[in-house]
């Protein structure tokens, strides 16, 4: 049938010819043709150049009846496709032919189906590569926007990046189960996750995770950098860390591991051992010995004894806010050093 219709544009715009146009494009859709094949077939049918704008990739393609392909400026007017998929057009010199309107209409319908299929295939098979492209600081603005669209995210919509220390014990799948739209990729020893909606304060049980700031999708690389920095400060008792909660602490993230290890307060904190370090952490969070004792389910006198032993090793008092701030910073740097030694500087 396609061979018979190649010169269809020379026929009168009668009902039989219109039916043949519809059948022609229906056959292209049934055959699952690609975008280039659809353009070439339409150009041969219409006997004039035709074009297509793919909004997901930003690619503009123009094909002539003889098979020449280029990437032109989009002319005006165009036929907009539904759901923001893009646009199609025909470039007829001289007066329009009687079937041009039906050809353009069926061309647009076929283009919508073809682009939707291509987008679904890209999302199902290329998520990891696209996520890496979105998160890379080296990616150009247009390239990042195209990758976001292929992943199903509008470039201007807010996103959050998560850096999850592997092995992930189900955090990503837990977010999916909660109804969050996510895309994920493994980058080094870290799982990178893009989340389209604001995260709840309580996350599903999982591995250690750093949460980047919520930013427009075109700034996803910044959110990813914040997520990786937050991950550096996670530990056994601080499994979730948000970039927004780090404050000035983030400035220490770029210190090399030997510089952190050489700090006297870090060395003293590491000599405490897990039990005394847990007591110091509880005191820093609660602000008082009694509050810390309640947190870890100890009698306040037992907690006071542990704090006293910790003070003797640390060399400073934890009774005042300045001392507790110093201890809090030392605890954070102990976690940072442990992560740097383990290689989680993604």
C-alpha positions as CSV (number, residue, x, y, z in Angstrom):
1,X,0.0,0.0,0.0
2,X,2.8,2.4,0.8
3,X,4.2,2.2,-2.7
4,X,0.8,3.1,-4.1
5,X,0.6,6.1,-1.9
6,X,3.9,7.7,-2.5
7,X,2.4,10.1,-5.0
8,X,-0.8,10.6,-3.0
9,X,-0.4,14.3,-2.8
10,X,-1.2,14.6,-6.5
11,X,-4.7,13.1,-6.0
12,X,-7.9,14.9,-5.3
13,X,-8.9,15.4,-1.7
14,X,-11.7,12.9,-1.9
15,X,-12.9,10.5,0.8
16,X,-11.0,7.6,-0.7
17,X,-7.7,9.4,-0.7
18,X,-8.2,10.5,2.9
19,X,-8.9,6.9,4.0
20,X,-5.6,5.9,2.2
21,X,-3.7,8.6,4.2
22,X,-5.1,7.3,7.4
23,X,-4.3,3.7,6.5
24,X,-0.8,4.7,5.5
25,X,0.1,6.3,8.9
26,X,-1.7,3.5,10.7
27,X,0.6,1.0,9.0
28,X,3.6,3.0,10.1
29,X,2.4,3.0,13.7
30,X,1.7,-0.8,13.6
31,X,5.2,-1.4,12.3
32,X,6.7,0.5,15.3
33,X,8.9,2.7,13.0
34,X,11.5,5.0,14.4
35,X,11.4,8.8,14.2
36,X,13.7,9.0,11.2
37,X,11.7,6.4,9.3
38,X,8.5,8.2,10.1
39,X,9.9,11.5,8.8
40,X,11.2,9.9,5.6
41,X,7.9,8.2,4.9
42,X,5.9,11.3,5.5
43,X,8.2,13.4,3.3
44,X,7.9,10.8,0.5
45,X,4.1,10.8,0.9
46,X,3.7,14.6,0.9
47,X,6.4,15.2,-1.6
48,X,7.7,18.1,0.4
49,X,10.1,18.6,3.3
50,X,8.7,17.8,6.8
51,X,10.1,18.3,10.2
52,X,9.8,17.2,13.8
53,X,10.7,18.8,17.2
54,X,11.3,16.3,20.0
55,X,10.7,18.2,23.2
56,X,12.3,15.5,25.4
57,X,15.6,15.8,23.6
58,X,15.4,19.2,22.1
59,X,16.3,17.7,18.7
60,X,15.0,19.3,15.5
61,X,15.0,17.2,12.4
62,X,14.0,18.1,8.8
63,X,13.7,15.4,6.1
64,X,13.2,16.0,2.4
65,X,11.5,13.6,-0.1
66,X,15.0,12.8,-1.5
67,X,16.2,11.7,1.9
68,X,18.3,14.7,3.0
69,X,18.3,15.3,6.7
70,X,19.3,18.4,8.6
71,X,18.5,20.2,11.9
72,X,16.8,23.5,11.0
73,X,15.3,26.3,13.0
74,X,11.6,25.5,13.8
75,X,9.4,27.3,11.3
76,X,6.1,28.9,12.1
77,X,3.4,27.8,12.1
78,X,3.7,24.2,13.4
79,X,1.3,21.5,14.6
80,X,1.8,21.1,18.4
81,X,1.7,17.6,19.7
82,X,-0.2,16.6,22.8
83,X,1.3,16.3,26.3
84,X,4.2,18.7,25.4
85,X,5.9,16.0,23.3
86,X,7.0,18.5,20.6
87,X,5.7,19.7,17.2
88,X,5.6,18.7,13.5
89,X,5.4,20.7,10.3
90,X,5.3,20.5,6.5
91,X,7.2,22.9,4.2
92,X,5.1,23.1,1.1
93,X,6.2,25.7,-1.5
94,X,3.3,27.3,-3.4
95,X,-0.4,26.7,-2.6
96,X,-1.3,23.8,-0.3
97,X,-2.5,20.5,-1.7
98,X,-6.0,19.3,-1.0
99,X,-4.8,16.5,1.4
100,X,-2.2,18.5,3.3
101,X,-4.4,19.0,6.3
102,X,-5.2,15.3,6.7
103,X,-1.6,14.3,6.1
104,X,-0.4,16.8,8.8
105,X,-3.1,15.6,11.2
106,X,-2.2,11.9,10.8
107,X,1.5,12.7,10.8
108,X,1.1,14.4,14.2
109,X,-0.8,11.4,15.6
110,X,1.8,9.0,14.4
111,X,4.6,11.3,15.8
112,X,3.0,11.3,19.3
113,X,2.8,7.5,19.4
114,X,6.4,7.2,18.1
115,X,7.8,9.7,20.6
116,X,5.9,8.2,23.5
117,X,7.3,4.7,22.6
118,X,10.9,6.1,22.3
119,X,10.6,7.9,25.7
120,X,9.3,4.8,27.4
121,X,12.1,2.7,26.0
122,X,14.7,5.3,27.1
123,X,13.3,5.5,30.6
124,X,13.2,1.7,31.0
125,X,16.6,1.0,29.7
126,X,18.8,4.1,30.2
127,X,17.9,5.4,33.7
128,X,21.4,4.9,35.2
129,X,23.2,6.6,32.4
130,X,20.7,9.5,32.3
131,X,20.9,9.9,36.1
132,X,24.7,10.2,35.9
133,X,24.3,12.7,33.2
134,X,21.9,14.8,35.2
135,X,24.1,14.7,38.3
136,X,27.4,15.4,36.6
137,X,28.8,19.0,37.1
138,X,30.3,18.7,33.6
139,X,27.0,18.3,31.9
140,X,25.8,21.3,29.8
141,X,22.5,23.0,30.5
142,X,20.7,21.7,27.4
143,X,22.0,18.2,27.8
144,X,20.9,18.1,31.4
145,X,17.4,19.3,30.5
146,X,17.1,16.6,27.8
147,X,18.2,13.9,30.2
148,X,15.7,15.1,32.8
149,X,12.9,15.0,30.3
150,X,13.8,11.5,29.3
151,X,13.7,10.5,33.0
152,X,10.2,12.0,33.3
153,X,11.2,15.1,35.3
154,X,10.4,18.7,34.1
155,X,13.8,20.6,34.2
156,X,12.3,23.4,36.3
157,X,10.5,21.2,38.8
158,X,12.1,20.8,42.2
159,X,14.2,17.7,42.8
160,X,16.3,16.3,45.7
161,X,19.4,14.1,45.3
162,X,20.2,11.4,47.7
163,X,23.6,9.7,48.2
164,X,23.1,6.3,49.8
165,X,26.1,4.3,51.1
166,X,26.1,0.8,49.6
167,X,24.9,-1.8,50.3
168,X,21.4,-0.1,50.4
169,X,19.2,-2.0,52.8
170,X,16.0,-1.0,51.0
171,X,15.8,2.7,51.3
172,X,15.3,3.3,47.5
173,X,12.6,0.6,47.3
174,X,11.0,1.9,50.4
175,X,10.7,5.4,48.8
176,X,9.1,3.8,45.8
177,X,6.6,2.0,48.0
178,X,5.7,5.3,49.6
179,X,4.7,6.6,46.2
180,X,7.8,8.8,45.5
181,X,8.9,9.1,41.8
182,X,12.6,8.2,41.9
183,X,15.3,7.4,39.4
184,X,18.6,5.7,40.6
185,X,22.1,4.8,39.5
186,X,25.2,3.4,41.2
187,X,28.1,5.8,41.2
188,X,31.2,4.2,42.7
189,X,30.3,2.8,46.1
190,X,27.3,5.1,46.4
191,X,23.7,4.8,45.1
192,X,22.6,8.1,43.6
193,X,18.8,8.7,43.8
194,X,16.7,11.5,42.3
195,X,13.4,12.2,44.1
196,X,10.7,14.3,42.5
197,X,8.8,15.1,45.7
198,X,9.7,16.5,49.1
199,X,10.9,13.8,51.4
200,X,9.2,13.1,54.8
201,X,11.1,13.8,58.0
202,X,11.2,10.0,58.7
203,X,12.6,7.9,56.0
204,X,12.2,4.1,55.5
205,X,14.9,1.9,57.2
206,X,17.9,1.7,55.0
207,X,21.6,2.4,54.7
208,X,23.3,5.6,55.6
209,X,22.1,8.4,53.4
210,X,23.0,12.0,52.7
211,X,20.1,14.3,51.4
212,X,20.9,17.2,49.2
213,X,18.9,20.5,49.1
214,X,15.7,20.7,47.1
215,X,16.5,22.6,43.9
216,X,15.2,22.9,40.4
217,X,16.1,20.0,38.2
218,X,18.6,22.0,36.2
219,X,20.6,22.4,39.4
220,X,20.5,18.7,40.3
221,X,24.3,18.6,40.3
222,X,24.4,21.1,43.2
223,X,21.9,18.9,45.1
224,X,24.1,15.9,44.5
225,X,27.2,17.6,45.7
226,X,25.3,18.6,48.9
227,X,24.0,15.0,49.3
228,X,27.6,13.6,49.0
229,X,28.8,16.1,51.6
230,X,26.0,15.2,54.0
231,X,26.8,11.5,53.5
232,X,30.4,12.1,54.8
233,X,29.0,13.0,58.2
234,X,26.7,10.0,58.7
235,X,27.6,7.2,61.1
236,X,26.1,4.3,63.0
237,X,24.0,6.6,65.2
238,X,23.5,9.3,62.6
239,X,22.3,7.3,59.6
240,X,20.5,10.2,57.9
241,X,22.1,13.6,57.4
242,X,20.6,16.5,55.5
243,X,22.7,19.1,53.8
244,X,20.3,21.8,55.2
245,X,21.3,20.6,58.8
246,X,25.1,20.8,58.3
247,X,25.5,24.5,58.3
248,X,29.1,25.6,58.7
249,X,30.1,21.9,59.3
250,X,30.0,21.4,55.6
251,X,33.2,23.5,55.3
252,X,35.2,20.6,56.8
253,X,34.1,18.1,54.2
254,X,36.9,19.1,51.8
255,X,39.7,18.5,54.4
256,X,42.0,15.6,53.5
257,X,41.8,12.6,55.8
258,X,45.3,13.1,57.3
259,X,44.4,16.7,58.3
260,X,41.3,15.4,60.1
261,X,43.2,12.6,61.8
262,X,45.8,15.1,63.0
263,X,43.4,17.1,65.1
264,X,43.9,16.7,68.8
265,X,40.2,16.6,69.6
266,X,39.5,13.9,67.0
267,X,42.4,11.8,68.4
268,X,41.0,12.2,71.9
269,X,37.5,11.4,70.9
270,X,38.6,8.2,69.1
271,X,40.4,7.1,72.3
272,X,37.1,7.1,74.2
273,X,35.6,3.9,72.9
274,X,32.1,3.3,71.7
275,X,30.4,3.4,75.1
276,X,31.9,6.7,76.3
277,X,31.5,8.2,72.8
278,X,27.8,7.3,72.9
279,X,27.5,9.0,76.2
280,X,29.1,12.2,74.9
281,X,26.9,12.2,71.9
282,X,23.8,11.8,74.0
283,X,24.9,14.7,76.2
284,X,25.5,17.0,73.2
285,X,22.0,16.2,71.9
286,X,20.2,16.5,75.2
287,X,22.1,19.4,76.7
288,X,22.1,17.9,80.3
289,X,23.3,14.8,82.1
290,X,19.8,13.9,83.2
291,X,18.4,14.3,79.7
292,X,21.3,12.2,78.2
293,X,20.6,9.5,80.8
294,X,17.0,9.3,79.8
295,X,17.9,9.1,76.1
296,X,20.1,6.0,76.6
297,X,18.1,4.5,79.5
298,X,20.8,4.9,82.2
299,X,20.6,6.2,85.7
300,X,21.8,9.7,85.8
301,X,24.6,8.9,88.2
302,X,25.9,6.2,85.8
303,X,25.7,8.7,83.0
304,X,27.6,11.3,85.1
305,X,30.3,8.8,85.8
306,X,30.7,8.1,82.1
307,X,30.8,11.8,81.3
308,X,33.5,12.4,83.9
309,X,35.7,9.6,82.5
310,X,35.2,11.1,79.0
311,X,36.2,14.6,80.2
312,X,39.4,13.2,81.6
313,X,40.3,11.8,78.2
314,X,39.2,14.7,76.2
315,X,40.9,17.3,78.4
316,X,38.0,19.7,78.5
317,X,34.7,20.1,80.4
318,X,31.4,19.2,78.9
319,X,29.4,21.1,81.5
320,X,29.0,24.3,79.5
321,X,27.7,24.9,75.9
322,X,31.2,25.8,74.6
323,X,32.6,22.4,75.7
324,X,29.6,20.5,74.2
325,X,29.9,22.4,70.9
326,X,33.6,21.4,70.8
327,X,32.7,17.8,71.5
328,X,29.9,17.8,68.9
329,X,32.3,19.1,66.3
330,X,34.9,16.4,67.3
331,X,32.2,13.7,66.9
332,X,31.2,14.9,63.5
333,X,34.9,14.9,62.4
334,X,35.3,11.4,63.7
335,X,32.5,10.3,61.4
336,X,34.0,12.3,58.6
337,X,37.4,10.6,59.0
338,X,35.8,7.2,59.2
339,X,34.0,7.8,55.9
340,X,37.0,9.2,54.2
341,X,39.1,6.2,55.2
342,X,36.3,3.9,53.9
343,X,36.3,5.7,50.6
344,X,32.8,7.2,50.7
345,X,34.0,10.5,49.2
346,X,32.0,9.8,46.1
